[in-house]
């Protein structure tokens, strides 16, 4: 995929390396283009800000959704919220002829600093199985639970409108829209509990996915996608952030040693997942510019994508650009004219719909696209040309492959060449030293997978799959 400026242009000359010092434009040129997908535009247009508003209001109405709150009441607490979410998923499934498998993925947690006594942490999950590769998954997640100033206060009102009813509403709305389509791969709509108490819902689902041997090729964690006015005084409804880790935390010493000499510090699967979503925003979401933030999460902080990263999966955090800390983790109060607390007044529903559309289109594109290529390797040291090899997909949806490359200092892919249904290709006179490279799969409609950087550092397949 390519950067924000080049994504607006359909034709660019690709550059050829004539030496380690000179780069010039060849007489030969090729289109750096893509096949626009009308159905992806339709998915983006189908997302409803009004339905999202109704969902956020319903979640706020439960008073508190603290992980340790009441589970028996039908009107208050996390138990009531979970049952409402499950009922919504079941309603959506009924409307699509039973296309969703709605399950609870749960575990009893105790002996933790923020969960000292046994508490059942329950995630409500809906799975839309793919038609040809049902075990290949892309995941969208949001957090059910909320909190106030004291993380152990489970009785006070804690609306959690933006943090994170907005994310859960986005998951529900994506399920409504995408359940009207059939995909090759599966889509998992995940609402997770226990985030504020220690990311326990994510840990439980990541472990479950590993045991089920899900081939997860992307987790899009949505945590706070509704606020447009920051503590810095900036109001902005045209940008969003995508946080992604660099090298995998599970990287071995041997892999790190190899990476030192071949590169890849900014080309983990998570980074290239983020680039993919950034490109989707450029192509299909009007008036939205996504910022690629090269960090696991906000400075010193964490979110529910981290447990998936911890197990080696590609996972990112999607969220608003400008946070208002007066509306995060705060008791409801007014002090010296400043209003504190996470109420529905702080949510811009059109903005939440825009970020939800970004998720829905990204999920659809990845689920329609073939699986990312495996076993990508590269060679070309002390040579004039660069050769990439990969293992051809055995599925029927892959019709070819596209090689991407960019200058090592550039954040997005700049140049590409479609090479057909092959397992090896050489870029003549493109010197390996001067660029980073990757390979994407392509289907007959021209829908592509994320780009895979060569070697273990860029592989999308999970270590245990």
PAKENU-31830 format. One record per residue (C-alpha): residue number from 0; residue in three letters; y negated, z, x. Coordinates in steps of 0.5 Angstrom, whole numbers, plus 500, padded with zeros to 3 digits. Layout:
! PAKENU-31830
num:NUM&residu:ala&c2:Y&c3:Z&c1:X .
...
! end
This chain:
! PAKENU-31830
num:0&residu:unk&c2:500&c3:500&c1:500 .
num:1&residu:unk&c2:493&c3:499&c1:502 .
num:2&residu:unk&c2:486&c3:503&c1:503 .
num:3&residu:unk&c2:481&c3:503&c1:497 .
num:4&residu:unk&c2:477&c3:498&c1:500 .
num:5&residu:unk&c2:482&c3:493&c1:501 .
num:6&residu:unk&c2:486&c3:494&c1:494 .
num:7&residu:unk&c2:480&c3:491&c1:491 .
num:8&residu:unk&c2:481&c3:485&c1:495 .
num:9&residu:unk&c2:487&c3:480&c1:494 .
num:10&residu:unk&c2:487&c3:476&c1:500 .
num:11&residu:unk&c2:486&c3:478&c1:507 .
num:12&residu:unk&c2:488&c3:475&c1:514 .
num:13&residu:unk&c2:493&c3:479&c1:518 .
num:14&residu:unk&c2:491&c3:481&c1:525 .
num:15&residu:unk&c2:496&c3:479&c1:531 .
num:16&residu:unk&c2:496&c3:483&c1:537 .
num:17&residu:unk&c2:495&c3:478&c1:543 .
num:18&residu:unk&c2:495&c3:484&c1:548 .
num:19&residu:unk&c2:494&c3:491&c1:549 .
num:20&residu:unk&c2:487&c3:490&c1:549 .
num:21&residu:unk&c2:485&c3:484&c1:545 .
num:22&residu:unk&c2:486&c3:483&c1:537 .
num:23&residu:unk&c2:484&c3:477&c1:534 .
num:24&residu:unk&c2:485&c3:473&c1:527 .
num:25&residu:unk&c2:491&c3:468&c1:528 .
num:26&residu:unk&c2:490&c3:461&c1:525 .
num:27&residu:unk&c2:496&c3:463&c1:520 .
num:28&residu:unk&c2:494&c3:468&c1:515 .
num:29&residu:unk&c2:498&c3:471&c1:509 .
num:30&residu:unk&c2:496&c3:474&c1:502 .
num:31&residu:unk&c2:496&c3:482&c1:502 .
num:32&residu:unk&c2:496&c3:482&c1:495 .
num:33&residu:unk&c2:501&c3:485&c1:489 .
num:34&residu:unk&c2:503&c3:483&c1:483 .
num:35&residu:unk&c2:499&c3:486&c1:477 .
num:36&residu:unk&c2:503&c3:490&c1:472 .
num:37&residu:unk&c2:501&c3:490&c1:465 .
num:38&residu:unk&c2:506&c3:495&c1:463 .
num:39&residu:unk&c2:503&c3:500&c1:468 .
num:40&residu:unk&c2:496&c3:499&c1:465 .
num:41&residu:unk&c2:499&c3:500&c1:458 .
num:42&residu:unk&c2:502&c3:506&c1:460 .
num:43&residu:unk&c2:495&c3:509&c1:463 .
num:44&residu:unk&c2:491&c3:507&c1:456 .
num:45&residu:unk&c2:497&c3:511&c1:452 .
num:46&residu:unk&c2:495&c3:517&c1:455 .
num:47&residu:unk&c2:491&c3:521&c1:450 .
num:48&residu:unk&c2:486&c3:527&c1:451 .
num:49&residu:unk&c2:486&c3:529&c1:444 .
num:50&residu:unk&c2:493&c3:531&c1:445 .
num:51&residu:unk&c2:492&c3:534&c1:452 .
num:52&residu:unk&c2:487&c3:538&c1:449 .
num:53&residu:unk&c2:491&c3:541&c1:443 .
num:54&residu:unk&c2:497&c3:542&c1:448 .
num:55&residu:unk&c2:492&c3:546&c1:452 .
num:56&residu:unk&c2:490&c3:550&c1:446 .
num:57&residu:unk&c2:497&c3:552&c1:444 .
num:58&residu:unk&c2:498&c3:555&c1:451 .
num:59&residu:unk&c2:492&c3:559&c1:451 .
num:60&residu:unk&c2:493&c3:561&c1:444 .
num:61&residu:unk&c2:499&c3:565&c1:447 .
num:62&residu:unk&c2:494&c3:570&c1:450 .
num:63&residu:unk&c2:498&c3:571&c1:457 .
num:64&residu:unk&c2:503&c3:567&c1:460 .
num:65&residu:unk&c2:504&c3:572&c1:466 .
num:66&residu:unk&c2:511&c3:572&c1:468 .
num:67&residu:unk&c2:512&c3:579&c1:467 .
num:68&residu:unk&c2:510&c3:579&c1:460 .
num:69&residu:unk&c2:513&c3:579&c1:453 .
num:70&residu:unk&c2:519&c3:575&c1:452 .
num:71&residu:unk&c2:521&c3:577&c1:445 .
num:72&residu:unk&c2:514&c3:576&c1:441 .
num:73&residu:unk&c2:514&c3:569&c1:437 .
num:74&residu:unk&c2:506&c3:569&c1:438 .
num:75&residu:unk&c2:505&c3:572&c1:445 .
num:76&residu:unk&c2:507&c3:572&c1:452 .
num:77&residu:unk&c2:511&c3:567&c1:457 .
num:78&residu:unk&c2:517&c3:567&c1:452 .
num:79&residu:unk&c2:514&c3:565&c1:446 .
num:80&residu:unk&c2:510&c3:559&c1:451 .
num:81&residu:unk&c2:517&c3:557&c1:454 .
num:82&residu:unk&c2:520&c3:556&c1:447 .
num:83&residu:unk&c2:514&c3:552&c1:444 .
num:84&residu:unk&c2:514&c3:548&c1:451 .
num:85&residu:unk&c2:522&c3:547&c1:449 .
num:86&residu:unk&c2:521&c3:545&c1:442 .
num:87&residu:unk&c2:515&c3:540&c1:444 .
num:88&residu:unk&c2:520&c3:537&c1:449 .
num:89&residu:unk&c2:526&c3:536&c1:443 .
num:90&residu:unk&c2:521&c3:533&c1:439 .
num:91&residu:unk&c2:519&c3:528&c1:444 .
num:92&residu:unk&c2:526&c3:527&c1:445 .
num:93&residu:unk&c2:528&c3:526&c1:437 .
num:94&residu:unk&c2:522&c3:521&c1:437 .
num:95&residu:unk&c2:525&c3:517&c1:443 .
num:96&residu:unk&c2:533&c3:517&c1:440 .
num:97&residu:unk&c2:535&c3:523&c1:444 .
num:98&residu:unk&c2:532&c3:520&c1:451 .
num:99&residu:unk&c2:531&c3:527&c1:454 .
num:100&residu:unk&c2:536&c3:532&c1:456 .
num:101&residu:unk&c2:532&c3:539&c1:455 .
num:102&residu:unk&c2:535&c3:544&c1:459 .
num:103&residu:unk&c2:533&c3:551&c1:462 .
num:104&residu:unk&c2:534&c3:552&c1:469 .
num:105&residu:unk&c2:533&c3:560&c1:471 .
num:106&residu:unk&c2:535&c3:565&c1:475 .
num:107&residu:unk&c2:534&c3:573&c1:475 .
num:108&residu:unk&c2:529&c3:575&c1:480 .
num:109&residu:unk&c2:528&c3:582&c1:483 .
num:110&residu:unk&c2:526&c3:586&c1:489 .
num:111&residu:unk&c2:520&c3:582&c1:490 .
num:112&residu:unk&c2:513&c3:585&c1:492 .
num:113&residu:unk&c2:511&c3:581&c1:485 .
num:114&residu:unk&c2:517&c3:582&c1:481 .
num:115&residu:unk&c2:520&c3:589&c1:483 .
num:116&residu:unk&c2:525&c3:590&c1:477 .
num:117&residu:unk&c2:529&c3:584&c1:474 .
num:118&residu:unk&c2:526&c3:579&c1:471 .
num:119&residu:unk&c2:529&c3:572&c1:468 .
num:120&residu:unk&c2:525&c3:566&c1:471 .
num:121&residu:unk&c2:526&c3:561&c1:466 .
num:122&residu:unk&c2:524&c3:553&c1:467 .
num:123&residu:unk&c2:524&c3:548&c1:462 .
num:124&residu:unk&c2:526&c3:542&c1:464 .
num:125&residu:unk&c2:527&c3:535&c1:461 .
num:126&residu:unk&c2:530&c3:529&c1:464 .
num:127&residu:unk&c2:530&c3:522&c1:462 .
num:128&residu:unk&c2:536&c3:519&c1:465 .
num:129&residu:unk&c2:535&c3:512&c1:469 .
num:130&residu:unk&c2:539&c3:506&c1:466 .
num:131&residu:unk&c2:542&c3:504&c1:473 .
num:132&residu:unk&c2:541&c3:510&c1:478 .
num:133&residu:unk&c2:541&c3:516&c1:474 .
num:134&residu:unk&c2:541&c3:520&c1:480 .
num:135&residu:unk&c2:535&c3:518&c1:483 .
num:136&residu:unk&c2:529&c3:522&c1:481 .
num:137&residu:unk&c2:522&c3:523&c1:481 .
num:138&residu:unk&c2:519&c3:529&c1:478 .
num:139&residu:unk&c2:512&c3:531&c1:475 .
num:140&residu:unk&c2:511&c3:539&c1:475 .
num:141&residu:unk&c2:506&c3:544&c1:472 .
num:142&residu:unk&c2:506&c3:551&c1:472 .
num:143&residu:unk&c2:507&c3:555&c1:465 .
num:144&residu:unk&c2:505&c3:562&c1:468 .
num:145&residu:unk&c2:498&c3:565&c1:468 .
num:146&residu:unk&c2:495&c3:571&c1:471 .
num:147&residu:unk&c2:488&c3:575&c1:472 .
num:148&residu:unk&c2:485&c3:579&c1:478 .
num:149&residu:unk&c2:491&c3:584&c1:478 .
num:150&residu:unk&c2:497&c3:579&c1:480 .
num:151&residu:unk&c2:501&c3:585&c1:477 .
num:152&residu:unk&c2:497&c3:586&c1:470 .
num:153&residu:unk&c2:502&c3:582&c1:465 .
num:154&residu:unk&c2:498&c3:585&c1:459 .
num:155&residu:unk&c2:491&c3:583&c1:459 .
num:156&residu:unk&c2:489&c3:576&c1:456 .
num:157&residu:unk&c2:490&c3:571&c1:461 .
num:158&residu:unk&c2:489&c3:564&c1:458 .
num:159&residu:unk&c2:490&c3:560&c1:464 .
num:160&residu:unk&c2:487&c3:554&c1:461 .
num:161&residu:unk&c2:486&c3:550&c1:467 .
num:162&residu:unk&c2:491&c3:554&c1:472 .
num:163&residu:unk&c2:495&c3:551&c1:469 .
num:164&residu:unk&c2:496&c3:550&c1:462 .
num:165&residu:unk&c2:492&c3:543&c1:464 .
num:166&residu:unk&c2:498&c3:541&c1:468 .
num:167&residu:unk&c2:503&c3:543&c1:463 .
num:168&residu:unk&c2:500&c3:539&c1:458 .
num:169&residu:unk&c2:500&c3:533&c1:463 .
num:170&residu:unk&c2:507&c3:534&c1:464 .
num:171&residu:unk&c2:508&c3:534&c1:456 .
num:172&residu:unk&c2:503&c3:528&c1:455 .
num:173&residu:unk&c2:507&c3:524&c1:460 .
num:174&residu:unk&c2:514&c3:525&c1:457 .
num:175&residu:unk&c2:511&c3:523&c1:450 .
num:176&residu:unk&c2:508&c3:516&c1:454 .
num:177&residu:unk&c2:514&c3:515&c1:458 .
num:178&residu:unk&c2:519&c3:516&c1:453 .
num:179&residu:unk&c2:517&c3:510&c1:450 .
num:180&residu:unk&c2:520&c3:506&c1:456 .
num:181&residu:unk&c2:527&c3:505&c1:460 .
num:182&residu:unk&c2:527&c3:506&c1:467 .
num:183&residu:unk&c2:532&c3:504&c1:473 .
num:184&residu:unk&c2:531&c3:511&c1:476 .
num:185&residu:unk&c2:531&c3:518&c1:472 .
num:186&residu:unk&c2:524&c3:522&c1:471 .
num:187&residu:unk&c2:524&c3:529&c1:471 .
num:188&residu:unk&c2:519&c3:533&c1:467 .
num:189&residu:unk&c2:519&c3:540&c1:469 .
num:190&residu:unk&c2:515&c3:546&c1:467 .
num:191&residu:unk&c2:516&c3:552&c1:472 .
num:192&residu:unk&c2:515&c3:559&c1:471 .
num:193&residu:unk&c2:514&c3:565&c1:477 .
num:194&residu:unk&c2:509&c3:561&c1:481 .
num:195&residu:unk&c2:503&c3:566&c1:481 .
num:196&residu:unk&c2:509&c3:571&c1:483 .
num:197&residu:unk&c2:511&c3:567&c1:489 .
num:198&residu:unk&c2:513&c3:560&c1:487 .
num:199&residu:unk&c2:520&c3:562&c1:484 .
num:200&residu:unk&c2:520&c3:557&c1:479 .
num:201&residu:unk&c2:520&c3:551&c1:484 .
num:202&residu:unk&c2:525&c3:555&c1:489 .
num:203&residu:unk&c2:530&c3:555&c1:483 .
num:204&residu:unk&c2:529&c3:548&c1:481 .
num:205&residu:unk&c2:529&c3:546&c1:488 .
num:206&residu:unk&c2:536&c3:549&c1:489 .
num:207&residu:unk&c2:539&c3:547&c1:483 .
num:208&residu:unk&c2:537&c3:540&c1:485 .
num:209&residu:unk&c2:540&c3:540&c1:491 .
num:210&residu:unk&c2:547&c3:543&c1:488 .
num:211&residu:unk&c2:546&c3:537&c1:483 .
num:212&residu:unk&c2:545&c3:533&c1:489 .
num:213&residu:unk&c2:539&c3:529&c1:486 .
num:214&residu:unk&c2:536&c3:524&c1:490 .
num:215&residu:unk&c2:529&c3:526&c1:489 .
num:216&residu:unk&c2:524&c3:521&c1:492 .
num:217&residu:unk&c2:518&c3:524&c1:490 .
num:218&residu:unk&c2:515&c3:531&c1:487 .
num:219&residu:unk&c2:508&c3:530&c1:484 .
num:220&residu:unk&c2:506&c3:538&c1:483 .
num:221&residu:unk&c2:500&c3:538&c1:478 .
num:222&residu:unk&c2:496&c3:545&c1:479 .
num:223&residu:unk&c2:489&c3:545&c1:476 .
num:224&residu:unk&c2:487&c3:538&c1:473 .
num:225&residu:unk&c2:482&c3:540&c1:468 .
num:226&residu:unk&c2:476&c3:542&c1:472 .
num:227&residu:unk&c2:470&c3:538&c1:474 .
num:228&residu:unk&c2:465&c3:543&c1:476 .
num:229&residu:unk&c2:466&c3:546&c1:482 .
num:230&residu:unk&c2:463&c3:553&c1:485 .
num:231&residu:unk&c2:459&c3:549&c1:490 .
num:232&residu:unk&c2:455&c3:546&c1:484 .
num:233&residu:unk&c2:458&c3:539&c1:484 .
num:234&residu:unk&c2:460&c3:536&c1:478 .
num:235&residu:unk&c2:465&c3:530&c1:479 .
num:236&residu:unk&c2:470&c3:527&c1:474 .
num:237&residu:unk&c2:471&c3:521&c1:479 .
num:238&residu:unk&c2:475&c3:524&c1:484 .
num:239&residu:unk&c2:482&c3:528&c1:485 .
num:240&residu:unk&c2:486&c3:531&c1:491 .
num:241&residu:unk&c2:493&c3:529&c1:493 .
num:242&residu:unk&c2:495&c3:534&c1:498 .
num:243&residu:unk&c2:501&c3:532&c1:503 .
num:244&residu:unk&c2:505&c3:536&c1:509 .
num:245&residu:unk&c2:505&c3:532&c1:515 .
num:246&residu:unk&c2:512&c3:533&c1:519 .
num:247&residu:unk&c2:517&c3:536&c1:515 .
num:248&residu:unk&c2:518&c3:543&c1:516 .
num:249&residu:unk&c2:526&c3:543&c1:517 .
num:250&residu:unk&c2:525&c3:538&c1:523 .
num:251&residu:unk&c2:529&c3:539&c1:528 .
num:252&residu:unk&c2:527&c3:540&c1:536 .
num:253&residu:unk&c2:531&c3:533&c1:537 .
num:254&residu:unk&c2:527&c3:530&c1:532 .
num:255&residu:unk&c2:520&c3:533&c1:534 .
num:256&residu:unk&c2:522&c3:531&c1:541 .
num:257&residu:unk&c2:523&c3:523&c1:539 .
num:258&residu:unk&c2:517&c3:524&c1:534 .
num:259&residu:unk&c2:513&c3:526&c1:540 .
num:260&residu:unk&c2:514&c3:519&c1:544 .
num:261&residu:unk&c2:514&c3:514&c1:537 .
num:262&residu:unk&c2:509&c3:517&c1:533 .
num:263&residu:unk&c2:510&c3:519&c1:525 .
num:264&residu:unk&c2:506&c3:526&c1:525 .
num:265&residu:unk&c2:502&c3:523&c1:519 .
num:266&residu:unk&c2:508&c3:519&c1:516 .
num:267&residu:unk&c2:512&c3:524&c1:513 .
num:268&residu:unk&c2:515&c3:521&c1:506 .
num:269&residu:unk&c2:510&c3:526&c1:503 .
num:270&residu:unk&c2:505&c3:523&c1:506 .
num:271&residu:unk&c2:507&c3:516&c1:504 .
num:272&residu:unk&c2:508&c3:518&c1:497 .
num:273&residu:unk&c2:501&c3:521&c1:497 .
num:274&residu:unk&c2:499&c3:514&c1:500 .
num:275&residu:unk&c2:503&c3:511&c1:494 .
num:276&residu:unk&c2:499&c3:515&c1:489 .
num:277&residu:unk&c2:493&c3:513&c1:492 .
num:278&residu:unk&c2:494&c3:506&c1:491 .
num:279&residu:unk&c2:496&c3:507&c1:484 .
num:280&residu:unk&c2:489&c3:510&c1:483 .
num:281&residu:unk&c2:486&c3:504&c1:486 .
num:282&residu:unk&c2:490&c3:499&c1:482 .
num:283&residu:unk&c2:491&c3:502&c1:475 .
num:284&residu:unk&c2:486&c3:508&c1:474 .
num:285&residu:unk&c2:479&c3:506&c1:472 .
num:286&residu:unk&c2:473&c3:510&c1:476 .
num:287&residu:unk&c2:478&c3:515&c1:480 .
num:288&residu:unk&c2:478&c3:515&c1:487 .
num:289&residu:unk&c2:484&c3:520&c1:490 .
num:290&residu:unk&c2:482&c3:523&c1:496 .
num:291&residu:unk&c2:488&c3:524&c1:501 .
num:292&residu:unk&c2:488&c3:531&c1:504 .
num:293&residu:unk&c2:492&c3:532&c1:510 .
num:294&residu:unk&c2:495&c3:539&c1:509 .
num:295&residu:unk&c2:500&c3:542&c1:505 .
num:296&residu:unk&c2:495&c3:545&c1:500 .
num:297&residu:unk&c2:489&c3:548&c1:500 .
num:298&residu:unk&c2:487&c3:552&c1:507 .
num:299&residu:unk&c2:492&c3:558&c1:507 .
num:300&residu:unk&c2:494&c3:557&c1:500 .
num:301&residu:unk&c2:500&c3:554&c1:497 .
num:302&residu:unk&c2:503&c3:551&c1:490 .
num:303&residu:unk&c2:510&c3:549&c1:487 .
num:304&residu:unk&c2:511&c3:543&c1:491 .
num:305&residu:unk&c2:512&c3:547&c1:497 .
num:306&residu:unk&c2:519&c3:550&c1:495 .
num:307&residu:unk&c2:521&c3:542&c1:495 .
num:308&residu:unk&c2:518&c3:541&c1:502 .
num:309&residu:unk&c2:522&c3:547&c1:504 .
num:310&residu:unk&c2:528&c3:543&c1:503 .
num:311&residu:unk&c2:526&c3:537&c1:506 .
num:312&residu:unk&c2:524&c3:533&c1:499 .
num:313&residu:unk&c2:518&c3:529&c1:499 .
num:314&residu:unk&c2:513&c3:533&c1:495 .
num:315&residu:unk&c2:505&c3:533&c1:494 .
num:316&residu:unk&c2:500&c3:537&c1:490 .
num:317&residu:unk&c2:495&c3:533&c1:485 .
num:318&residu:unk&c2:489&c3:537&c1:483 .
num:319&residu:unk&c2:482&c3:537&c1:482 .
num:320&residu:unk&c2:477&c3:536&c1:487 .
num:321&residu:unk&c2:472&c3:541&c1:486 .
num:322&residu:unk&c2:475&c3:548&c1:484 .
num:323&residu:unk&c2:471&c3:554&c1:481 .
num:324&residu:unk&c2:473&c3:560&c1:484 .
num:325&residu:unk&c2:470&c3:564&c1:478 .
num:326&residu:unk&c2:475&c3:561&c1:473 .
num:327&residu:unk&c2:481&c3:562&c1:477 .
num:328&residu:unk&c2:485&c3:569&c1:477 .
num:329&residu:unk&c2:480&c3:573&c1:474 .
num:330&residu:unk&c2:479&c3:578&c1:469 .
num:331&residu:unk&c2:475&c3:575&c1:463 .
num:332&residu:unk&c2:468&c3:578&c1:463 .
num:333&residu:unk&c2:461&c3:577&c1:465 .
num:334&residu:unk&c2:457&c3:580&c1:470 .
num:335&residu:unk&c2:450&c3:579&c1:472 .
num:336&residu:unk&c2:450&c3:573&c1:468 .
num:337&residu:unk&c2:456&c3:570&c1:471 .
num:338&residu:unk&c2:462&c3:568&c1:466 .
num:339&residu:unk&c2:469&c3:570&c1:469 .
num:340&residu:unk&c2:476&c3:567&c1:467 .
num:341&residu:unk&c2:480&c3:561&c1:466 .
num:342&residu:unk&c2:478&c3:559&c1:459 .
num:343&residu:unk&c2:479&c3:553&c1:455 .
num:344&residu:unk&c2:471&c3:552&c1:456 .
num:345&residu:unk&c2:472&c3:550&c1:463 .
num:346&residu:unk&c2:477&c3:544&c1:462 .
num:347&residu:unk&c2:475&c3:537&c1:461 .
num:348&residu:unk&c2:480&c3:534&c1:457 .
num:349&residu:unk&c2:478&c3:526&c1:459 .
num:350&residu:unk&c2:479&c3:528&c1:466 .
num:351&residu:unk&c2:485&c3:532&c1:465 .
num:352&residu:unk&c2:488&c3:525&c1:461 .
num:353&residu:unk&c2:485&c3:521&c1:467 .
num:354&residu:unk&c2:490&c3:525&c1:472 .
num:355&residu:unk&c2:495&c3:525&c1:467 .
num:356&residu:unk&c2:495&c3:517&c1:467 .
num:357&residu:unk&c2:495&c3:517&c1:474 .
num:358&residu:unk&c2:502&c3:521&c1:474 .
num:359&residu:unk&c2:505&c3:517&c1:469 .
num:360&residu:unk&c2:503&c3:511&c1:472 .
num:361&residu:unk&c2:506&c3:513&c1:479 .
num:362&residu:unk&c2:512&c3:516&c1:476 .
num:363&residu:unk&c2:513&c3:509&c1:472 .
num:364&residu:unk&c2:512&c3:505&c1:478 .
num:365&residu:unk&c2:517&c3:509&c1:482 .
num:366&residu:unk&c2:522&c3:509&c1:477 .
num:367&residu:unk&c2:522&c3:502&c1:476 .
num:368&residu:unk&c2:522&c3:500&c1:483 .
num:369&residu:unk&c2:528&c3:500&c1:487 .
num:370&residu:unk&c2:530&c3:506&c1:491 .
num:371&residu:unk&c2:526&c3:506&c1:498 .
num:372&residu:unk&c2:530&c3:503&c1:504 .
num:373&residu:unk&c2:534&c3:507&c1:508 .
num:374&residu:unk&c2:536&c3:508&c1:515 .
num:375&residu:unk&c2:529&c3:504&c1:517 .
num:376&residu:unk&c2:529&c3:503&c1:525 .
num:377&residu:unk&c2:524&c3:500&c1:529 .
num:378&residu:unk&c2:524&c3:497&c1:536 .
num:379&residu:unk&c2:519&c3:493&c1:541 .
num:380&residu:unk&c2:517&c3:497&c1:547 .
num:381&residu:unk&c2:515&c3:493&c1:553 .
num:382&residu:unk&c2:515&c3:486&c1:548 .
num:383&residu:unk&c2:510&c3:482&c1:545 .
num:384&residu:unk&c2:513&c3:483&c1:538 .
num:385&residu:unk&c2:516&c3:488&c1:533 .
num:386&residu:unk&c2:523&c3:488&c1:530 .
num:387&residu:unk&c2:524&c3:493&c1:524 .
num:388&residu:unk&c2:531&c3:494&c1:521 .
num:389&residu:unk&c2:534&c3:497&c1:515 .
num:390&residu:unk&c2:540&c3:498&c1:511 .
num:391&residu:unk&c2:540&c3:494&c1:505 .
num:392&residu:unk&c2:540&c3:497&c1:498 .
num:393&residu:unk&c2:546&c3:496&c1:494 .
num:394&residu:unk&c2:543&c3:496&c1:487 .
num:395&residu:unk&c2:542&c3:490&c1:483 .
num:396&residu:unk&c2:534&c3:491&c1:482 .
num:397&residu:unk&c2:532&c3:490&c1:489 .
num:398&residu:unk&c2:530&c3:483&c1:491 .
num:399&residu:unk&c2:527&c3:484&c1:497 .
num:400&residu:unk&c2:523&c3:488&c1:502 .
num:401&residu:unk&c2:516&c3:488&c1:505 .
num:402&residu:unk&c2:514&c3:490&c1:512 .
num:403&residu:unk&c2:507&c3:494&c1:512 .
num:404&residu:unk&c2:503&c3:496&c1:518 .
num:405&residu:unk&c2:496&c3:499&c1:520 .
num:406&residu:unk&c2:492&c3:501&c1:526 .
num:407&residu:unk&c2:494&c3:508&c1:528 .
num:408&residu:unk&c2:488&c3:511&c1:526 .
num:409&residu:unk&c2:487&c3:508&c1:519 .
num:410&residu:unk&c2:489&c3:513&c1:513 .
num:411&residu:unk&c2:492&c3:507&c1:509 .
num:412&residu:unk&c2:497&c3:501&c1:510 .
num:413&residu:unk&c2:492&c3:495&c1:512 .
num:414&residu:unk&c2:497&c3:489&c1:513 .
num:415&residu:unk&c2:504&c3:487&c1:510 .
num:416&residu:unk&c2:509&c3:481&c1:510 .
num:417&residu:unk&c2:514&c3:480&c1:504 .
num:418&residu:unk&c2:520&c3:478&c1:508 .
num:419&residu:unk&c2:525&c3:477&c1:503 .
num:420&residu:unk&c2:532&c3:480&c1:501 .
num:421&residu:unk&c2:534&c3:481&c1:509 .
num:422&residu:unk&c2:536&c3:487&c1:513 .
num:423&residu:unk&c2:532&c3:485&c1:519 .
num:424&residu:unk&c2:525&c3:482&c1:521 .
num:425&residu:unk&c2:521&c3:481&c1:527 .
num:426&residu:unk&c2:513&c3:481&c1:527 .
num:427&residu:unk&c2:512&c3:476&c1:532 .
num:428&residu:unk&c2:506&c3:477&c1:537 .
num:429&residu:unk&c2:505&c3:484&c1:533 .
num:430&residu:unk&c2:505&c3:489&c1:539 .
num:431&residu:unk&c2:509&c3:496&c1:537 .
num:432&residu:unk&c2:504&c3:500&c1:541 .
num:433&residu:unk&c2:498&c3:498&c1:537 .
num:434&residu:unk&c2:500&c3:500&c1:530 .
num:435&residu:unk&c2:504&c3:504&c1:525 .
num:436&residu:unk&c2:510&c3:500&c1:521 .
num:437&residu:unk&c2:514&c3:501&c1:515 .
num:438&residu:unk&c2:518&c3:498&c1:510 .
num:439&residu:unk&c2:518&c3:498&c1:502 .
num:440&residu:unk&c2:523&c3:495&c1:497 .
num:441&residu:unk&c2:521&c3:490&c1:492 .
num:442&residu:unk&c2:524&c3:488&c1:485 .
num:443&residu:unk&c2:524&c3:482&c1:481 .
num:444&residu:unk&c2:517&c3:484&c1:478 .
num:445&residu:unk&c2:514&c3:485&c1:484 .
num:446&residu:unk&c2:514&c3:493&c1:483 .
num:447&residu:unk&c2:515&c3:496&c1:490 .
num:448&residu:unk&c2:517&c3:503&c1:493 .
num:449&residu:unk&c2:513&c3:507&c1:497 .
num:450&residu:unk&c2:513&c3:505&c1:504 .
num:451&residu:unk&c2:518&c3:508&c1:509 .
num:452&residu:unk&c2:516&c3:510&c1:516 .
num:453&residu:unk&c2:522&c3:508&c1:521 .
num:454&residu:unk&c2:526&c3:514&c1:523 .
num:455&residu:unk&c2:528&c3:521&c1:521 .
num:456&residu:unk&c2:521&c3:523&c1:520 .
num:457&residu:unk&c2:519&c3:518&c1:514 .
num:458&residu:unk&c2:526&c3:518&c1:511 .
num:459&residu:unk&c2:526&c3:519&c1:503 .
num:460&residu:unk&c2:533&c3:521&c1:503 .
num:461&residu:unk&c2:534&c3:528&c1:502 .
num:462&residu:unk&c2:538&c3:531&c1:508 .
num:463&residu:unk&c2:544&c3:534&c1:504 .
num:464&residu:unk&c2:545&c3:527&c1:500 .
! end
